[in-house]
């Protein structure tokens, strides 16, 4: 008989995610160590039901249980608490409150080829206006991007030798994690973030002294001068016409010999994986205009925009790297 483990695991996969999402949304990991009774009273939760949730988190390696007392494991303390510099809590909350519901309409996204904001939340308007619908939504989204950036950006800036560049501007650079990583790796490099005004407000809490913060829209405003621009998790958000327009603006702004560093998840040449990239491409279908691509597809877009000497590298981080030269 064919092994059923793959199918059974996929049947149960969303249960594991939702267990973690719910515990995070209730603030469980912010309230440990705690007793079951004390936490039930604090959350106004049914003790038996809460115990099942906490036991579920323990089975997932997120909580330790000793009698009636629960405490965070190292993984939960590092990635699921707001005070941790490596936290992914923002993206967990965003996944629970937004992405989980958008994915509930994946079938219609596949049939119609469009994102699900209107169907799921009744929202019109530009995609990213939804991410910043409330201060809390903005905080969760940017905190999530910061957490992933802290994991991937140090790897991205080491993927290629960037020592001959002198001025980096990270377009849509959010909290400045990539710019800060580049400045730390290359002491002679000046680094800046160019992002929307609401993002810059939040970035001031994260960016260090080495990172300049500049407010603007990279689709419409003049780009700050640089010999190296960066795009981290940007191109996968947008339709091909918008990508071509953005790459054209960047190419025009660069001096000869200037570069563009791109951080995105890359699909394998035959598009059969990696799994995380294939799933992220479906995520883009549900919530943006974009998708994930192969290196060959990015290279074609870059060469059409006038770039040459395009190099790509798969990394062990959550994002891969591409460097193109003018």
Protein Blocks (a to p, Z undefined) as FASTA:
>chain_A
ZZfklmmmmmmmmmmmmmmmmmmmnommmmcccdfklmmmmnopafklmmmmmmmmmmno
paccehjaccddfklmmmmcfklmkbcklmmmmmmmmmmmmmmmmmmmmmnopafklmmn
opgcjfklmmmmpmklmmmmmmmmmmmmmmmmmmmmmmpccklpcbdcdehklnommmmm
mmmmmmmbccdddddfklmmmmmmmmcfklccddddfklmccdddfbdcdehklmmpcfk
lmmmmmmmmmmmpcghiacddddddddfklpacfklmmmmmmmmmmmmbdcddfklmmmm
mmmnopahiacdddfbfbdcddddZZ
